[in-house]
Amino acid sequence: MTPDRAASAPVGPDPLGPDPLARALHHGTRLIVLSPHLDDAVLSCGALLLRACRTAEVTVATFFTEAGPPPHTLSARRYLRQVGDGDAARLYAARRAEDIRVMNWLAADWRHLGLPEGLFRRRAATTPARRRLQRALPELGHVYPTYRLHLAAGRIADRDEAALSEATAAVARLAAQGPALFLAPLGVGGHADHLIVRQAAAAAAGRVVYYSDFPYNLAQPADAAFVRTHHLRPCEPVPTAQPKAALIRGYRSQVDALFPDGRIPEAPELYLHPAPAFTGRLIGGGVR
């Protein structure tokens, strides 16, 4: 074929299609996984991480990596009893160490961003009387007084603007470091920490693929309004991999509470991406 004819020959369809995750895995594009907590990236994306870390630069940025001092709410105390450690500071030090070991085994870069987890985020006490009242009844001093009715209620509290602002700034700093595909939580289950990271990614990350939050997605659907507003469609499913369960078990302080019967369900990892016409920068998080 002559050069002129080659130049005018029709170009066939991209065999990878519009799926940005498939393209990133094929080309070894840098991936930045935004993890609300110290186990979420592996829970939801462990099989993908096992694959991607072999061929690409992968960073896992975890946002809510700290507890807070007592007195704790009843929900926080119940969580501490559930995982078998009444000292929140000691527990979170152990959780960070677990995460570092798993990330090092994967050969993934890791960032612990140092924000307090939702169970421990406090409201400002404006007067001495208010401080005394909050010490006596800790629920009055916390942004999310209870887990079920507040933290897992499917919305970001009005008093949580500081956490959202810090998370958005952190994503913007990561995005400024160079081209990358971001993976952010879809927010299945409605946990406020997951919704904050989702909204921060939508506001600041640029190219984003959303992962379905495991194990919440075993029993709960995705936020249909967010999927519709952001014109999300499925990526190619990532089948589970046997070593993923071993990765999850690396988070020893959490695994028994998450899976009380000792069995980690096998489920394909699900990812969604904006339709091609909407892959520009998305502003706003669509929190329901």
Secondary structure as a PSIPRED ss2 file (coil, helix, strand):
# PSIPRED VFORMAT (PSIPRED V4.0)

   1 M C   1.000  0.000  0.000
   2 T C   1.000  0.000  0.000
   3 P H   0.000  1.000  0.000
   4 D H   0.000  1.000  0.000
   5 R H   0.000  1.000  0.000
   6 A H   0.000  1.000  0.000
   7 A H   0.000  1.000  0.000
   8 S H   0.000  1.000  0.000
   9 A C   1.000  0.000  0.000
  10 P C   1.000  0.000  0.000
  11 V C   1.000  0.000  0.000
  12 G C   1.000  0.000  0.000
  13 P C   1.000  0.000  0.000
  14 D C   1.000  0.000  0.000
  15 P C   1.000  0.000  0.000
  16 L C   1.000  0.000  0.000
  17 G C   1.000  0.000  0.000
  18 P C   1.000  0.000  0.000
  19 D C   1.000  0.000  0.000
  20 P H   0.000  1.000  0.000
  21 L H   0.000  1.000  0.000
  22 A H   0.000  1.000  0.000
  23 R H   0.000  1.000  0.000
  24 A H   0.000  1.000  0.000
  25 L H   0.000  1.000  0.000
  26 H H   0.000  1.000  0.000
  27 H H   0.000  1.000  0.000
  28 G C   1.000  0.000  0.000
  29 T C   1.000  0.000  0.000
  30 R C   1.000  0.000  0.000
  31 L E   0.000  0.000  1.000
  32 I E   0.000  0.000  1.000
  33 V E   0.000  0.000  1.000
  34 L E   0.000  0.000  1.000
  35 S E   0.000  0.000  1.000
  36 P C   1.000  0.000  0.000
  37 H C   1.000  0.000  0.000
  38 L C   1.000  0.000  0.000
  39 D C   1.000  0.000  0.000
  40 D H   0.000  1.000  0.000
  41 A H   0.000  1.000  0.000
  42 V H   0.000  1.000  0.000
  43 L H   0.000  1.000  0.000
  44 S H   0.000  1.000  0.000
  45 C H   0.000  1.000  0.000
  46 G H   0.000  1.000  0.000
  47 A H   0.000  1.000  0.000
  48 L H   0.000  1.000  0.000
  49 L H   0.000  1.000  0.000
  50 L H   0.000  1.000  0.000
  51 R H   0.000  1.000  0.000
  52 A H   0.000  1.000  0.000
  53 C C   1.000  0.000  0.000
  54 R C   1.000  0.000  0.000
  55 T C   1.000  0.000  0.000
  56 A C   1.000  0.000  0.000
  57 E C   1.000  0.000  0.000
  58 V E   0.000  0.000  1.000
  59 T E   0.000  0.000  1.000
  60 V E   0.000  0.000  1.000
  61 A E   0.000  0.000  1.000
  62 T E   0.000  0.000  1.000
  63 F E   0.000  0.000  1.000
  64 F E   0.000  0.000  1.000
  65 T E   0.000  0.000  1.000
  66 E E   0.000  0.000  1.000
  67 A C   1.000  0.000  0.000
  68 G C   1.000  0.000  0.000
  69 P C   1.000  0.000  0.000
  70 P C   1.000  0.000  0.000
  71 P C   1.000  0.000  0.000
  72 H C   1.000  0.000  0.000
  73 T C   1.000  0.000  0.000
  74 L H   0.000  1.000  0.000
  75 S H   0.000  1.000  0.000
  76 A H   0.000  1.000  0.000
  77 R H   0.000  1.000  0.000
  78 R H   0.000  1.000  0.000
  79 Y H   0.000  1.000  0.000
  80 L H   0.000  1.000  0.000
  81 R H   0.000  1.000  0.000
  82 Q H   0.000  1.000  0.000
  83 V H   0.000  1.000  0.000
  84 G C   1.000  0.000  0.000
  85 D C   1.000  0.000  0.000
  86 G C   1.000  0.000  0.000
  87 D C   1.000  0.000  0.000
  88 A H   0.000  1.000  0.000
  89 A H   0.000  1.000  0.000
  90 R H   0.000  1.000  0.000
  91 L H   0.000  1.000  0.000
  92 Y H   0.000  1.000  0.000
  93 A H   0.000  1.000  0.000
  94 A H   0.000  1.000  0.000
  95 R H   0.000  1.000  0.000
  96 R H   0.000  1.000  0.000
  97 A H   0.000  1.000  0.000
  98 E H   0.000  1.000  0.000
  99 D H   0.000  1.000  0.000
 100 I H   0.000  1.000  0.000
 101 R H   0.000  1.000  0.000
 102 V H   0.000  1.000  0.000
 103 M H   0.000  1.000  0.000
 104 N H   0.000  1.000  0.000
 105 W H   0.000  1.000  0.000
 106 L H   0.000  1.000  0.000
 107 A C   1.000  0.000  0.000
 108 A C   1.000  0.000  0.000
 109 D E   0.000  0.000  1.000
 110 W E   0.000  0.000  1.000
 111 R E   0.000  0.000  1.000
 112 H E   0.000  0.000  1.000
 113 L E   0.000  0.000  1.000
 114 G E   0.000  0.000  1.000
 115 L E   0.000  0.000  1.000
 116 P E   0.000  0.000  1.000
 117 E C   1.000  0.000  0.000
 118 G H   0.000  1.000  0.000
 119 L H   0.000  1.000  0.000
 120 F H   0.000  1.000  0.000
 121 R C   1.000  0.000  0.000
 122 R E   0.000  0.000  1.000
 123 R C   1.000  0.000  0.000
 124 A C   1.000  0.000  0.000
 125 A C   1.000  0.000  0.000
 126 T C   1.000  0.000  0.000
 127 T C   1.000  0.000  0.000
 128 P H   0.000  1.000  0.000
 129 A H   0.000  1.000  0.000
 130 R H   0.000  1.000  0.000
 131 R H   0.000  1.000  0.000
 132 R H   0.000  1.000  0.000
 133 L H   0.000  1.000  0.000
 134 Q H   0.000  1.000  0.000
 135 R H   0.000  1.000  0.000
 136 A H   0.000  1.000  0.000
 137 L C   1.000  0.000  0.000
 138 P H   0.000  1.000  0.000
 139 E H   0.000  1.000  0.000
 140 L H   0.000  1.000  0.000
 141 G H   0.000  1.000  0.000
 142 H E   0.000  0.000  1.000
 143 V C   1.000  0.000  0.000
 144 Y C   1.000  0.000  0.000
 145 P C   1.000  0.000  0.000
 146 T C   1.000  0.000  0.000
 147 Y H   0.000  1.000  0.000
 148 R H   0.000  1.000  0.000
 149 L H   0.000  1.000  0.000
 150 H H   0.000  1.000  0.000
 151 L H   0.000  1.000  0.000
 152 A C   1.000  0.000  0.000
 153 A C   1.000  0.000  0.000
 154 G C   1.000  0.000  0.000
 155 R C   1.000  0.000  0.000
 156 I C   1.000  0.000  0.000
 157 A C   1.000  0.000  0.000
 158 D H   0.000  1.000  0.000
 159 R H   0.000  1.000  0.000
 160 D H   0.000  1.000  0.000
 161 E H   0.000  1.000  0.000
 162 A H   0.000  1.000  0.000
 163 A H   0.000  1.000  0.000
 164 L H   0.000  1.000  0.000
 165 S H   0.000  1.000  0.000
 166 E H   0.000  1.000  0.000
 167 A H   0.000  1.000  0.000
 168 T H   0.000  1.000  0.000
 169 A H   0.000  1.000  0.000
 170 A H   0.000  1.000  0.000
 171 V H   0.000  1.000  0.000
 172 A H   0.000  1.000  0.000
 173 R H   0.000  1.000  0.000
 174 L H   0.000  1.000  0.000
 175 A H   0.000  1.000  0.000
 176 A C   1.000  0.000  0.000
 177 Q C   1.000  0.000  0.000
 178 G C   1.000  0.000  0.000
 179 P C   1.000  0.000  0.000
 180 A C   1.000  0.000  0.000
 181 L E   0.000  0.000  1.000
 182 F E   0.000  0.000  1.000
 183 L E   0.000  0.000  1.000
 184 A E   0.000  0.000  1.000
 185 P E   0.000  0.000  1.000
 186 L C   1.000  0.000  0.000
 187 G C   1.000  0.000  0.000
 188 V C   1.000  0.000  0.000
 189 G C   1.000  0.000  0.000
 190 G C   1.000  0.000  0.000
 191 H C   1.000  0.000  0.000
 192 A H   0.000  1.000  0.000
 193 D H   0.000  1.000  0.000
 194 H H   0.000  1.000  0.000
 195 L H   0.000  1.000  0.000
 196 I H   0.000  1.000  0.000
 197 V H   0.000  1.000  0.000
 198 R H   0.000  1.000  0.000
 199 Q H   0.000  1.000  0.000
 200 A H   0.000  1.000  0.000
 201 A H   0.000  1.000  0.000
 202 A H   0.000  1.000  0.000
 203 A H   0.000  1.000  0.000
 204 A H   0.000  1.000  0.000
 205 A C   1.000  0.000  0.000
 206 G C   1.000  0.000  0.000
 207 R C   1.000  0.000  0.000
 208 V E   0.000  0.000  1.000
 209 V E   0.000  0.000  1.000
 210 Y E   0.000  0.000  1.000
 211 Y E   0.000  0.000  1.000
 212 S C   1.000  0.000  0.000
 213 D C   1.000  0.000  0.000
 214 F C   1.000  0.000  0.000
 215 P C   1.000  0.000  0.000
 216 Y H   0.000  1.000  0.000
 217 N H   0.000  1.000  0.000
 218 L H   0.000  1.000  0.000
 219 A C   1.000  0.000  0.000
 220 Q C   1.000  0.000  0.000
 221 P C   1.000  0.000  0.000
 222 A C   1.000  0.000  0.000
 223 D C   1.000  0.000  0.000
 224 A H   0.000  1.000  0.000
 225 A H   0.000  1.000  0.000
 226 F H   0.000  1.000  0.000
 227 V H   0.000  1.000  0.000
 228 R H   0.000  1.000  0.000
 229 T H   0.000  1.000  0.000
 230 H C   1.000  0.000  0.000
 231 H C   1.000  0.000  0.000
 232 L E   0.000  0.000  1.000
 233 R E   0.000  0.000  1.000
 234 P E   0.000  0.000  1.000
 235 C C   1.000  0.000  0.000
 236 E C   1.000  0.000  0.000
 237 P C   1.000  0.000  0.000
 238 V E   0.000  0.000  1.000
 239 P C   1.000  0.000  0.000
 240 T C   1.000  0.000  0.000
 241 A C   1.000  0.000  0.000
 242 Q H   0.000  1.000  0.000
 243 P H   0.000  1.000  0.000
 244 K H   0.000  1.000  0.000
 245 A H   0.000  1.000  0.000
 246 A H   0.000  1.000  0.000
 247 L H   0.000  1.000  0.000
 248 I H   0.000  1.000  0.000
 249 R H   0.000  1.000  0.000
 250 G C   1.000  0.000  0.000
 251 Y C   1.000  0.000  0.000
 252 R H   0.000  1.000  0.000
 253 S H   0.000  1.000  0.000
 254 Q H   0.000  1.000  0.000
 255 V H   0.000  1.000  0.000
 256 D H   0.000  1.000  0.000
 257 A H   0.000  1.000  0.000
 258 L H   0.000  1.000  0.000
 259 F C   1.000  0.000  0.000
 260 P C   1.000  0.000  0.000
 261 D C   1.000  0.000  0.000
 262 G C   1.000  0.000  0.000
 263 R C   1.000  0.000  0.000
 264 I C   1.000  0.000  0.000
 265 P C   1.000  0.000  0.000
 266 E C   1.000  0.000  0.000
 267 A C   1.000  0.000  0.000
 268 P C   1.000  0.000  0.000
 269 E E   0.000  0.000  1.000
 270 L C   1.000  0.000  0.000
 271 Y E   0.000  0.000  1.000
 272 L E   0.000  0.000  1.000
 273 H E   0.000  0.000  1.000
 274 P E   0.000  0.000  1.000
 275 A C   1.000  0.000  0.000
 276 P H   0.000  1.000  0.000
 277 A H   0.000  1.000  0.000
 278 F H   0.000  1.000  0.000
 279 T C   1.000  0.000  0.000
 280 G C   1.000  0.000  0.000
 281 R C   1.000  0.000  0.000
 282 L C   1.000  0.000  0.000
 283 I C   1.000  0.000  0.000
 284 G C   1.000  0.000  0.000
 285 G C   1.000  0.000  0.000
 286 G C   1.000  0.000  0.000
 287 V C   1.000  0.000  0.000
 288 R C   1.000  0.000  0.000
